[in-house]
């Protein structure tokens, strides 16, 4: 029995020796692997001493060694799992902190970008304050837009405004092909433009209309406000600014970049409709 028992331990010793030689030739063992190796060697020594004292059979020795190896390996891998979890947790916490910092920075940049956009829109619209757009004027070959506009303002609006009051007048492209292209007019003085805007109601039923010259962003804002019939009773433009009246009769000034949903505007319910 002793001979067979010794042969079993000799086998394990040879395996450990080969494993140790291989590990040493490739790379130095990690602290964890060295720890479990030392633990297994201590276990083998204890089992060998017990087997010599109690005359354990080879089968029992193999079972005992196998169970000890499995137990040690389970403990070893559990420890590795715990370490990996902790490392992953630390990495994730670092990533989340960095992500939160990036999100905060993005929010700041978004606000700064919106503020810059508002200023650019305001500057562009300010440059259009002396301008008007005239719709519905029939196109003619070799037309003189200044002369056409002066005639309309004098005959239909009874205004003393001549071609000399205009810096420029020309047609601008539009998507609709079945209607005359609108005419954009720029006056030398804003006072001339405001006279026209105050008198434009006299063009009712004439087929001609006059509107503020809005930049694309302000035109989009005006159309969006005007189409929100649940909150808006009426909308208009004055001096390049968009205004609207809610269903309580309160007048508001619309702001670029601020949705009407964020304003304290009541929504008209179905039973409130006239």
GROMACS elastic network, one bead per residue, 0.5 to 0.9 nm:
[ bonds ]
;  ai    aj funct       b0    kb
    1     4     6  0.52646   500
    1     5     6  0.60867   500
    1     6     6  0.85153   500
    1    55     6  0.72804   500
    1    56     6  0.81773   500
    1    57     6  0.70580   500
    1    58     6  0.77022   500
    2     6     6  0.59578   500
    2     7     6  0.84700   500
    2    51     6  0.86169   500
    2    52     6  0.71362   500
    2    55     6  0.76494   500
    3     6     6  0.51835   500
    3     7     6  0.61934   500
    3     8     6  0.87956   500
    4     7     6  0.50495   500
    4     8     6  0.63835   500
    4     9     6  0.89249   500
    4    57     6  0.86906   500
    4    58     6  0.67565   500
    5     8     6  0.52114   500
    5     9     6  0.65725   500
    5    10     6  0.86071   500
    5    48     6  0.80053   500
    5    51     6  0.77035   500
    5    52     6  0.82658   500
    5    55     6  0.89314   500
    5    56     6  0.81855   500
    5    57     6  0.75931   500
    5    58     6  0.59571   500
    5    61     6  0.77066   500
    6     9     6  0.52383   500
    6    10     6  0.59674   500
    6    11     6  0.85423   500
    6    48     6  0.81487   500
    7    11     6  0.61109   500
    7    12     6  0.87582   500
    8    11     6  0.51416   500
    8    12     6  0.65318   500
    8    13     6  0.87041   500
    8    58     6  0.76604   500
    8    61     6  0.83319   500
    8    62     6  0.79700   500
    9    12     6  0.50893   500
    9    13     6  0.60387   500
    9    14     6  0.85179   500
    9    44     6  0.75701   500
    9    45     6  0.89054   500
    9    48     6  0.73168   500
   10    14     6  0.60962   500
   10    15     6  0.86318   500
   11    14     6  0.51593   500
   11    15     6  0.62894   500
   11    16     6  0.86751   500
   12    15     6  0.50362   500
   12    16     6  0.61352   500
   12    17     6  0.84596   500
   12    44     6  0.85364   500
   13    16     6  0.50765   500
   13    17     6  0.59959   500
   13    18     6  0.85742   500
   13    41     6  0.86778   500
   13    44     6  0.89877   500
   14    18     6  0.61062   500
   14    19     6  0.84332   500
   15    18     6  0.51629   500
   15    19     6  0.59856   500
   15    20     6  0.84088   500
   16    20     6  0.58795   500
   16    21     6  0.84362   500
   16    37     6  0.84847   500
   16    41     6  0.87512   500
   17    20     6  0.50571   500
   17    21     6  0.60784   500
   17    22     6  0.85262   500
   18    21     6  0.50946   500
   18    22     6  0.60704   500
   18    23     6  0.85134   500
   19    22     6  0.51222   500
   19    23     6  0.60688   500
   19    24     6  0.85042   500
   20    23     6  0.51029   500
   20    24     6  0.60298   500
   20    25     6  0.85611   500
   20    29     6  0.88386   500
   21    24     6  0.51466   500
   21    25     6  0.61865   500
   21    26     6  0.87034   500
   22    25     6  0.52111   500
   22    26     6  0.62633   500
   22    27     6  0.85626   500
   23    26     6  0.52236   500
   23    27     6  0.58073   500
   23    28     6  0.66163   500
   23    29     6  0.65594   500
   24    27     6  0.54934   500
   24    28     6  0.55969   500
   24    29     6  0.72312   500
   25    28     6  0.79867   500
   27    30     6  0.89268   500
   29    32     6  0.81028   500
   29    33     6  0.62041   500
   29    34     6  0.60753   500
   30    33     6  0.53286   500
   30    34     6  0.61709   500
   30    35     6  0.85097   500
   31    34     6  0.51757   500
   31    35     6  0.60282   500
   31    36     6  0.87755   500
   32    35     6  0.50365   500
   32    36     6  0.63722   500
   32    37     6  0.85873   500
   32    76     6  0.78248   500
   32    80     6  0.85619   500
   33    36     6  0.52710   500
   33    37     6  0.60551   500
   33    38     6  0.86227   500
   33    76     6  0.85488   500
   34    38     6  0.61460   500
   34    39     6  0.85075   500
   35    38     6  0.52931   500
   35    39     6  0.61903   500
   35    40     6  0.87091   500
   36    40     6  0.60604   500
   36    41     6  0.85386   500
   36    72     6  0.71079   500
   36    73     6  0.77847   500
   36    76     6  0.70106   500
   37    40     6  0.51716   500
   37    41     6  0.62357   500
   37    42     6  0.86707   500
   38    41     6  0.50953   500
   38    42     6  0.62287   500
   38    43     6  0.86263   500
   39    42     6  0.51484   500
   39    43     6  0.62352   500
   39    44     6  0.87386   500
   39    72     6  0.78400   500
   40    44     6  0.61311   500
   40    45     6  0.85802   500
   40    68     6  0.79297   500
   40    69     6  0.69677   500
   40    72     6  0.73994   500
   41    44     6  0.50703   500
   41    45     6  0.62162   500
   41    46     6  0.86729   500
   42    45     6  0.51476   500
   42    46     6  0.62838   500
   42    47     6  0.87015   500
   43    46     6  0.51491   500
   43    47     6  0.61600   500
   43    48     6  0.84980   500
   43    65     6  0.80786   500
   43    68     6  0.73492   500
   43    69     6  0.86625   500
   44    47     6  0.51523   500
   44    48     6  0.59861   500
   44    49     6  0.85822   500
   44    65     6  0.71929   500
   44    68     6  0.88563   500
   45    48     6  0.50931   500
   45    49     6  0.62442   500
   45    50     6  0.86468   500
   46    49     6  0.51985   500
   46    50     6  0.61709   500
   46    51     6  0.85654   500
   47    51     6  0.59626   500
   47    52     6  0.85343   500
   47    61     6  0.75695   500
   47    64     6  0.78144   500
   47    65     6  0.75461   500
   48    51     6  0.51317   500
   48    52     6  0.62635   500
   48    53     6  0.86982   500
   48    61     6  0.84507   500
   49    52     6  0.52416   500
   49    53     6  0.63175   500
   49    54     6  0.87116   500
   50    53     6  0.51021   500
   50    54     6  0.59700   500
   50    55     6  0.79342   500
   50    56     6  0.78494   500
   51    54     6  0.52394   500
   51    55     6  0.51730   500
   51    57     6  0.79134   500
   51    61     6  0.73199   500
   52    55     6  0.53859   500
   52    56     6  0.72867   500
   53    56     6  0.82190   500
   56    59     6  0.82047   500
   56    60     6  0.62193   500
   56    61     6  0.64224   500
   57    60     6  0.52419   500
   57    61     6  0.62182   500
   57    62     6  0.87073   500
   58    61     6  0.50245   500
   58    62     6  0.61665   500
   58    63     6  0.85981   500
   59    62     6  0.51781   500
   59    63     6  0.61654   500
   59    64     6  0.84895   500
   60    63     6  0.50534   500
   60    64     6  0.59333   500
   60    65     6  0.84239   500
   61    64     6  0.50216   500
   61    65     6  0.59843   500
   61    66     6  0.83636   500
   62    65     6  0.51193   500
   62    66     6  0.59177   500
   62    67     6  0.85179   500
   63    66     6  0.50429   500
   63    67     6  0.60813   500
   63    68     6  0.85133   500
   64    67     6  0.52387   500
   64    68     6  0.61548   500
   64    69     6  0.85714   500
   65    68     6  0.51209   500
   65    69     6  0.60832   500
   65    70     6  0.85451   500
   66    69     6  0.51198   500
   66    70     6  0.61131   500
   66    71     6  0.85349   500
   67    70     6  0.50284   500
   67    71     6  0.59912   500
   67    72     6  0.84798   500
   68    71     6  0.50342   500
   68    72     6  0.60245   500
   68    73     6  0.84103   500
   69    72     6  0.51417   500
   69    73     6  0.59620   500
   69    74     6  0.84269   500
   70    73     6  0.50980   500
   70    74     6  0.59598   500
   70    75     6  0.85241   500
   71    74     6  0.51317   500
   71    75     6  0.62247   500
   71    76     6  0.85001   500
   72    75     6  0.51686   500
   72    76     6  0.60236   500
   72    77     6  0.86393   500
   73    77     6  0.60070   500
   73    78     6  0.83388   500
   74    77     6  0.52500   500
   74    78     6  0.59728   500
   74    79     6  0.85044   500
   75    78     6  0.50721   500
   75    79     6  0.61638   500
   75    80     6  0.86271   500
   76    79     6  0.52343   500
   76    80     6  0.63209   500
   76    81     6  0.87541   500
   77    81     6  0.60543   500
   77    82     6  0.85281   500
   78    81     6  0.50274   500
   78    82     6  0.61916   500
   78    83     6  0.86081   500
   79    82     6  0.50904   500
   79    83     6  0.61976   500
   79    84     6  0.85868   500
   80    83     6  0.50785   500
   80    84     6  0.60852   500
   80    85     6  0.85436   500
   81    84     6  0.50390   500
   81    85     6  0.60590   500
   81    86     6  0.85736   500
   82    85     6  0.50850   500
   82    86     6  0.62117   500
   82    87     6  0.86065   500
   83    86     6  0.51150   500
   83    87     6  0.61272   500
   83    88     6  0.85305   500
   84    87     6  0.50275   500
   84    88     6  0.59888   500
   84    89     6  0.83783   500
   85    88     6  0.50742   500
   85    89     6  0.59440   500
   85    90     6  0.85250   500
   86    90     6  0.61159   500
   86    91     6  0.85503   500
   87    90     6  0.51016   500
   87    91     6  0.61434   500
   87    92     6  0.85536   500
   88    91     6  0.50209   500
   88    92     6  0.59986   500
   88    93     6  0.84621   500
   89    92     6  0.51083   500
   89    93     6  0.60521   500
   89    94     6  0.85444   500
   90    93     6  0.51567   500
   90    94     6  0.62268   500
   90    95     6  0.86382   500
   91    94     6  0.51207   500
   91    95     6  0.61670   500
   91    96     6  0.86202   500
   92    96     6  0.59751   500
   92    97     6  0.84620   500
   93    96     6  0.50777   500
   93    97     6  0.61257   500
   93    98     6  0.85526   500
   94    97     6  0.51797   500
   94    98     6  0.61930   500
   94    99     6  0.85027   500
   95    98     6  0.50809   500
   95    99     6  0.59365   500
   95   100     6  0.84905   500
   96   100     6  0.59836   500
   96   101     6  0.84509   500
   97   100     6  0.51091   500
   97   101     6  0.62163   500
   97   102     6  0.86465   500
   98   102     6  0.61650   500
   98   103     6  0.86067   500
   99   103     6  0.60721   500
   99   104     6  0.85195   500
  100   103     6  0.50409   500
  100   104     6  0.61456   500
  100   105     6  0.85491   500
  101   104     6  0.51296   500
  101   105     6  0.61949   500
  101   106     6  0.86216   500
  102   106     6  0.60498   500
  102   107     6  0.85685   500
  103   107     6  0.61711   500
  103   108     6  0.86341   500
  104   107     6  0.51205   500
  104   108     6  0.63187   500
  104   109     6  0.86849   500
  105   108     6  0.50579   500
  105   109     6  0.61409   500
  105   110     6  0.85400   500
  106   110     6  0.59921   500
  106   111     6  0.85752   500
  107   110     6  0.50550   500
  107   111     6  0.62728   500
  107   112     6  0.86183   500
  108   111     6  0.52220   500
  108   112     6  0.61919   500
  108   113     6  0.85337   500
  109   113     6  0.58897   500
  109   114     6  0.84512   500
  110   113     6  0.50123   500
  110   114     6  0.60654   500
  110   115     6  0.85440   500
  111   114     6  0.51033   500
  111   115     6  0.61517   500
  111   116     6  0.86123   500
  112   115     6  0.51064   500
  112   116     6  0.61875   500
  112   117     6  0.85545   500
  113   116     6  0.51018   500
  113   117     6  0.60840   500
  113   118     6  0.85982   500
  114   118     6  0.61138   500
  114   119     6  0.86563   500
  114   257     6  0.68734   500
  115   118     6  0.50622   500
  115   119     6  0.63429   500
  115   120     6  0.87278   500
  115   257     6  0.85794   500
  116   119     6  0.51315   500
  116   120     6  0.62363   500
  116   121     6  0.86448   500
  117   120     6  0.50647   500
  117   121     6  0.60897   500
  117   122     6  0.84436   500
  117   256     6  0.88334   500
  117   257     6  0.84783   500
  118   121     6  0.51418   500
  118   122     6  0.60086   500
  118   123     6  0.85388   500
  118   255     6  0.87034   500
  118   256     6  0.64081   500
  118   257     6  0.71598   500
  119   123     6  0.60817   500
  119   124     6  0.85736   500
  120   123     6  0.50841   500
  120   124     6  0.61281   500
  120   125     6  0.85231   500
  121   124     6  0.51253   500
  121   125     6  0.60337   500
  121   126     6  0.84032   500
  121   215     6  0.77041   500
  121   217     6  0.70344   500
  121   218     6  0.76959   500
  121   256     6  0.81076   500
  122   125     6  0.51677   500
  122   126     6  0.59643   500
  122   127     6  0.86597   500
  122   240     6  0.89897   500
  122   256     6  0.89152   500
  123   126     6  0.50240   500
  123   127     6  0.63578   500
  123   128     6  0.89074   500
  124   127     6  0.52519   500
  124   128     6  0.67171   500
  124   215     6  0.70269   500
  125   128     6  0.50854   500
  125   129     6  0.66106   500
  125   213     6  0.83124   500
  125   214     6  0.65732   500
  125   215     6  0.60695   500
  125   218     6  0.78797   500
  125   240     6  0.62549   500
  125   241     6  0.86163   500
  126   129     6  0.53373   500
  126   130     6  0.86349   500
  126   239     6  0.86726   500
  126   240     6  0.72313   500
  127   130     6  0.75262   500
  127   131     6  0.85725   500
  128   131     6  0.52782   500
  128   132     6  0.82596   500
  128   186     6  0.80865   500
  128   212     6  0.85837   500
  128   213     6  0.63311   500
  128   214     6  0.72157   500
  128   215     6  0.79064   500
  128   240     6  0.76975   500
  129   132     6  0.81635   500
  129   186     6  0.87007   500
  129   190     6  0.68581   500
  129   193     6  0.82699   500
  129   212     6  0.80610   500
  129   213     6  0.75523   500
  129   214     6  0.87894   500
  129   239     6  0.62453   500
  129   240     6  0.62994   500
  130   185     6  0.82360   500
  130   186     6  0.56036   500
  130   187     6  0.54192   500
  130   188     6  0.70715   500
  130   189     6  0.64872   500
  130   191     6  0.82280   500
  130   192     6  0.80927   500
  130   193     6  0.58648   500
  130   194     6  0.83478   500
  130   213     6  0.85932   500
  130   239     6  0.88297   500
  131   184     6  0.68765   500
  131   185     6  0.54408   500
  131   187     6  0.63656   500
  131   190     6  0.81200   500
  131   193     6  0.68202   500
  131   212     6  0.68118   500
  131   213     6  0.55831   500
  131   214     6  0.88009   500
  132   183     6  0.82390   500
  132   184     6  0.58027   500
  132   185     6  0.53175   500
  132   186     6  0.66786   500
  132   187     6  0.84665   500
  132   193     6  0.70088   500
  132   196     6  0.86530   500
  132   197     6  0.83402   500
  132   210     6  0.68051   500
  132   211     6  0.58591   500
  132   214     6  0.86886   500
  133   182     6  0.64036   500
  133   183     6  0.55537   500
  133   185     6  0.62799   500
  133   209     6  0.83347   500
  133   210     6  0.56603   500
  133   211     6  0.52693   500
  133   212     6  0.61097   500
  133   213     6  0.55685   500
  133   214     6  0.89186   500
  134   137     6  0.71675   500
  134   149     6  0.83852   500
  134   182     6  0.54971   500
  134   183     6  0.50728   500
  134   184     6  0.64149   500
  134   185     6  0.78063   500
  134   208     6  0.71040   500
  134   209     6  0.58183   500
  134   211     6  0.65495   500
  134   212     6  0.89275   500
  135   179     6  0.89340   500
  135   180     6  0.74191   500
  135   181     6  0.72506   500
  135   183     6  0.66601   500
  135   207     6  0.82257   500
  135   208     6  0.55772   500
  135   209     6  0.51755   500
  135   210     6  0.62498   500
  135   211     6  0.81214   500
  136   139     6  0.89493   500
  136   179     6  0.72161   500
  136   180     6  0.59267   500
  136   181     6  0.76860   500
  136   182     6  0.68467   500
  136   183     6  0.88935   500
  136   206     6  0.89057   500
  136   207     6  0.58484   500
  136   209     6  0.66112   500
  137   148     6  0.84239   500
  137   149     6  0.87950   500
  137   180     6  0.63825   500
  137   181     6  0.78653   500
  137   182     6  0.72085   500
  137   183     6  0.77952   500
  137   207     6  0.80821   500
  137   208     6  0.62685   500
  137   209     6  0.87195   500
  138   179     6  0.85451   500
  138   180     6  0.58477   500
  138   181     6  0.83919   500
  139   143     6  0.73584   500
  139   180     6  0.60402   500
  139   181     6  0.75441   500
  140   143     6  0.53056   500
  140   144     6  0.87402   500
  143   146     6  0.89375   500
  143   147     6  0.84085   500
  143   148     6  0.78342   500
  144   147     6  0.54118   500
  144   148     6  0.62613   500
  144   149     6  0.87410   500
  144   169     6  0.85956   500
  144   170     6  0.84526   500
  145   148     6  0.50001   500
  145   149     6  0.60652   500
  145   150     6  0.85081   500
  145   168     6  0.87401   500
  145   169     6  0.56321   500
  145   170     6  0.57680   500
  145   171     6  0.76521   500
  145   183     6  0.74613   500
  145   185     6  0.87785   500
  146   149     6  0.52243   500
  146   150     6  0.61097   500
  146   151     6  0.85973   500
  146   162     6  0.84477   500
  146   163     6  0.56315   500
  146   164     6  0.89218   500
  146   166     6  0.72696   500
  146   168     6  0.72593   500
  146   169     6  0.54205   500
  146   170     6  0.76900   500
  146   185     6  0.80703   500
  147   150     6  0.51338   500
  147   151     6  0.61587   500
  147   152     6  0.87066   500
  147   162     6  0.81592   500
  147   163     6  0.63141   500
  148   151     6  0.52386   500
  148   152     6  0.63716   500
  148   153     6  0.87905   500
  149   152     6  0.51429   500
  149   153     6  0.61855   500
  149   154     6  0.85568   500
  149   162     6  0.87091   500
  149   163     6  0.80593   500
  149   169     6  0.80074   500
  149   183     6  0.84708   500
  149   185     6  0.82111   500
  150   153     6  0.51884   500
  150   154     6  0.60566   500
  150   155     6  0.84926   500
  150   159     6  0.89326   500
  150   160     6  0.88377   500
  150   161     6  0.63789   500
  150   162     6  0.53758   500
  150   163     6  0.59072   500
  150   166     6  0.88940   500
  151   154     6  0.52021   500
  151   155     6  0.58928   500
  151   156     6  0.79884   500
  151   161     6  0.89810   500
  151   162     6  0.82959   500
  152   155     6  0.53856   500
  152   156     6  0.54216   500
  152   157     6  0.70494   500
  152   158     6  0.87078   500
  153   156     6  0.57188   500
  153   158     6  0.63434   500
  153   159     6  0.56636   500
  153   160     6  0.77692   500
  153   161     6  0.67796   500
  153   162     6  0.84913   500
  153   196     6  0.75014   500
  154   157     6  0.57506   500
  154   160     6  0.61638   500
  154   161     6  0.66846   500
  154   162     6  0.80874   500
  155   158     6  0.55314   500
  155   159     6  0.77996   500
  156   159     6  0.82454   500
  156   200     6  0.89917   500
  156   202     6  0.70596   500
  156   203     6  0.67651   500
  156   206     6  0.89480   500
  157   196     6  0.76776   500
  157   199     6  0.60972   500
  157   200     6  0.69225   500
  157   201     6  0.86974   500
  157   202     6  0.61895   500
  157   203     6  0.73138   500
  158   161     6  0.88632   500
  158   199     6  0.85819   500
  159   162     6  0.88598   500
  159   195     6  0.78347   500
  159   196     6  0.76953   500
  159   199     6  0.83940   500
  161   164     6  0.80240   500
  161   165     6  0.63194   500
  161   166     6  0.85508   500
  161   192     6  0.73514   500
  162   165     6  0.54883   500
  162   166     6  0.73525   500
  163   166     6  0.54120   500
  163   167     6  0.83358   500
  163   168     6  0.89644   500
  164   167     6  0.75555   500
  164   188     6  0.87151   500
  165   186     6  0.88913   500
  165   187     6  0.59031   500
  165   188     6  0.59585   500
  165   189     6  0.75417   500
  165   192     6  0.75393   500
  166   169     6  0.71656   500
  166   185     6  0.70366   500
  166   186     6  0.58410   500
  166   188     6  0.57795   500
  166   189     6  0.84253   500
  166   192     6  0.88926   500
  167   185     6  0.76824   500
  167   186     6  0.53793   500
  167   187     6  0.52209   500
  167   188     6  0.54732   500
  168   184     6  0.80443   500
  168   185     6  0.58062   500
  168   186     6  0.52454   500
  168   187     6  0.71625   500
  168   188     6  0.88294   500
  169   183     6  0.66165   500
  169   184     6  0.56283   500
  169   186     6  0.64052   500
  169   187     6  0.88231   500
  170   182     6  0.83782   500
  170   183     6  0.53582   500
  170   184     6  0.56466   500
  170   185     6  0.68216   500
  171   181     6  0.59184   500
  171   182     6  0.55290   500
  171   184     6  0.60340   500
  171   185     6  0.87924   500
  172   181     6  0.60743   500
  172   182     6  0.59072   500
  172   183     6  0.62112   500
  172   184     6  0.68349   500
  173   176     6  0.89360   500
  173   181     6  0.60161   500
  173   182     6  0.75345   500
  174   177     6  0.74518   500
  174   179     6  0.89117   500
  174   180     6  0.87965   500
  174   181     6  0.62156   500
  174   182     6  0.76929   500
  176   179     6  0.61442   500
  176   180     6  0.84515   500
  176   181     6  0.83511   500
  177   180     6  0.76110   500
  177   181     6  0.82803   500
  179   182     6  0.87583   500
  184   213     6  0.74873   500
  185   213     6  0.87558   500
  186   189     6  0.86611   500
  186   193     6  0.81623   500
  187   190     6  0.66074   500
  187   191     6  0.86565   500
  187   192     6  0.66151   500
  187   193     6  0.64061   500
  188   191     6  0.88136   500
  188   192     6  0.78544   500
  188   193     6  0.88307   500
  189   192     6  0.56543   500
  189   193     6  0.70535   500
  190   193     6  0.50144   500
  190   194     6  0.62017   500
  190   195     6  0.86701   500
  191   194     6  0.51288   500
  191   195     6  0.62664   500
  191   196     6  0.87689   500
  192   195     6  0.52158   500
  192   196     6  0.65076   500
  192   197     6  0.88669   500
  193   196     6  0.51938   500
  193   197     6  0.63342   500
  193   198     6  0.88167   500
  194   198     6  0.61362   500
  194   199     6  0.85760   500
  194   239     6  0.81953   500
  195   198     6  0.52809   500
  195   199     6  0.63146   500
  195   200     6  0.86453   500
  196   199     6  0.52112   500
  196   200     6  0.59310   500
  196   210     6  0.83277   500
  197   200     6  0.53086   500
  197   201     6  0.81818   500
  197   210     6  0.73709   500
  197   211     6  0.75753   500
  197   212     6  0.80625   500
  197   238     6  0.86485   500
  198   201     6  0.73389   500
  199   202     6  0.60031   500
  199   203     6  0.81757   500
  200   203     6  0.56197   500
  200   204     6  0.79618   500
  200   209     6  0.72706   500
  200   210     6  0.63381   500
  200   211     6  0.86076   500
  201   204     6  0.57925   500
  201   209     6  0.85475   500
  201   210     6  0.88938   500
  202   205     6  0.86803   500
  202   206     6  0.85762   500
  203   206     6  0.53684   500
  203   207     6  0.75645   500
  203   208     6  0.62205   500
  203   209     6  0.64263   500
  203   210     6  0.83436   500
  204   207     6  0.74081   500
  204   208     6  0.76794   500
  204   209     6  0.76970   500
  205   208     6  0.77723   500
  206   209     6  0.79920   500
  211   214     6  0.85834   500
  211   237     6  0.82781   500
  212   237     6  0.69195   500
  212   238     6  0.74760   500
  212   239     6  0.74825   500
  212   240     6  0.66504   500
  213   219     6  0.87196   500
  213   240     6  0.75364   500
  214   217     6  0.78932   500
  214   218     6  0.58078   500
  214   219     6  0.54922   500
  214   237     6  0.89931   500
  214   240     6  0.65552   500
  214   241     6  0.89617   500
  215   218     6  0.54843   500
  215   219     6  0.60619   500
  215   220     6  0.85989   500
  215   240     6  0.89678   500
  216   219     6  0.51189   500
  216   220     6  0.61176   500
  216   221     6  0.86198   500
  217   220     6  0.51555   500
  217   221     6  0.62407   500
  217   222     6  0.87173   500
  217   256     6  0.76665   500
  218   222     6  0.61041   500
  218   223     6  0.86076   500
  218   240     6  0.81013   500
  218   241     6  0.80201   500
  218   242     6  0.76623   500
  218   256     6  0.70984   500
  219   222     6  0.50640   500
  219   223     6  0.61950   500
  219   224     6  0.85244   500
  219   242     6  0.89558   500
  220   223     6  0.52112   500
  220   224     6  0.60729   500
  220   225     6  0.85800   500
  221   224     6  0.51574   500
  221   225     6  0.61353   500
  221   226     6  0.85562   500
  221   242     6  0.77720   500
  221   254     6  0.78970   500
  221   255     6  0.81572   500
  221   256     6  0.67293   500
  221   257     6  0.87561   500
  222   225     6  0.51995   500
  222   226     6  0.60524   500
  222   227     6  0.85592   500
  222   235     6  0.74893   500
  222   236     6  0.76660   500
  222   237     6  0.77960   500
  222   242     6  0.61538   500
  222   243     6  0.83630   500
  222   254     6  0.83065   500
  223   226     6  0.51321   500
  223   227     6  0.60704   500
  223   228     6  0.87567   500
  223   235     6  0.89680   500
  224   227     6  0.53161   500
  224   228     6  0.65328   500
  225   228     6  0.54382   500
  225   229     6  0.82392   500
  225   231     6  0.86765   500
  225   232     6  0.70407   500
  225   234     6  0.89002   500
  225   235     6  0.70148   500
  225   242     6  0.86354   500
  225   243     6  0.88270   500
  225   244     6  0.75312   500
  225   254     6  0.79652   500
  225   260     6  0.74015   500
  226   229     6  0.68811   500
  226   232     6  0.66892   500
  226   233     6  0.81796   500
  226   234     6  0.67689   500
  226   235     6  0.55079   500
  226   236     6  0.82133   500
  226   244     6  0.78560   500
  227   230     6  0.86817   500
  227   232     6  0.78977   500
  228   231     6  0.58172   500
  228   232     6  0.57277   500
  228   233     6  0.85951   500
  228   260     6  0.88304   500
  229   233     6  0.63154   500
  229   234     6  0.83269   500
  229   267     6  0.88802   500
  229   268     6  0.82843   500
  230   233     6  0.79638   500
  230   246     6  0.88348   500
  230   247     6  0.84121   500
  230   266     6  0.83339   500
  230   267     6  0.53386   500
  230   268     6  0.50920   500
  230   269     6  0.75377   500
  230   270     6  0.89550   500
  231   245     6  0.85909   500
  231   246     6  0.57459   500
  231   247     6  0.66430   500
  231   260     6  0.84833   500
  231   261     6  0.89980   500
  231   265     6  0.62768   500
  231   266     6  0.61316   500
  231   268     6  0.61206   500
  232   235     6  0.71927   500
  232   244     6  0.65923   500
  232   245     6  0.58975   500
  232   247     6  0.63458   500
  232   265     6  0.84669   500
  232   267     6  0.85038   500
  232   268     6  0.87045   500
  233   244     6  0.73747   500
  233   245     6  0.55218   500
  233   246     6  0.51895   500
  233   247     6  0.54511   500
  233   248     6  0.87255   500
  233   249     6  0.79424   500
  234   243     6  0.85517   500
  234   244     6  0.55365   500
  234   245     6  0.52763   500
  234   246     6  0.72056   500
  234   247     6  0.86999   500
  235   242     6  0.73007   500
  235   243     6  0.57094   500
  235   245     6  0.63902   500
  236   241     6  0.84577   500
  236   242     6  0.59852   500
  236   243     6  0.54614   500
  236   244     6  0.62443   500
  236   245     6  0.89845   500
  237   240     6  0.61545   500
  237   241     6  0.54805   500
  237   243     6  0.60544   500
  237   244     6  0.86159   500
  238   241     6  0.53735   500
  238   242     6  0.66755   500
  238   243     6  0.76051   500
  239   242     6  0.85819   500
  241   253     6  0.74529   500
  241   254     6  0.76420   500
  241   255     6  0.85130   500
  242   252     6  0.86871   500
  242   253     6  0.60389   500
  242   254     6  0.54816   500
  242   255     6  0.77103   500
  243   251     6  0.69233   500
  243   252     6  0.56485   500
  243   254     6  0.57244   500
  244   250     6  0.82847   500
  244   251     6  0.56166   500
  244   252     6  0.53930   500
  244   253     6  0.65093   500
  244   254     6  0.72296   500
  245   248     6  0.77907   500
  245   249     6  0.56720   500
  245   250     6  0.53796   500
  245   252     6  0.61737   500
  245   253     6  0.89271   500
  246   249     6  0.54216   500
  246   250     6  0.55381   500
  246   251     6  0.65941   500
  246   252     6  0.77656   500
  246   265     6  0.68563   500
  246   266     6  0.75786   500
  246   267     6  0.87642   500
  247   250     6  0.73763   500
  247   265     6  0.86918   500
  247   266     6  0.75855   500
  247   267     6  0.81271   500
  247   268     6  0.69190   500
  248   251     6  0.88946   500
  248   266     6  0.81180   500
  254   258     6  0.76937   500
  254   259     6  0.85359   500
  254   260     6  0.76030   500
  255   258     6  0.55293   500
  255   259     6  0.79092   500
  255   260     6  0.86385   500
  256   259     6  0.79066   500
  258   261     6  0.83463   500
  258   262     6  0.69179   500
  258   263     6  0.80816   500
  259   262     6  0.55378   500
  259   263     6  0.72520   500
  260   263     6  0.52203   500
  260   264     6  0.81873   500
  260   265     6  0.74612   500
  261   264     6  0.77146   500
  261   265     6  0.74513   500
  262   265     6  0.82927   500
  268   271     6  0.82463   500
  268   272     6  0.60931   500
  268   273     6  0.70321   500
  269   272     6  0.52187   500
  269   273     6  0.68582   500
  270   273     6  0.55143   500
  271   274     6  0.81586   500
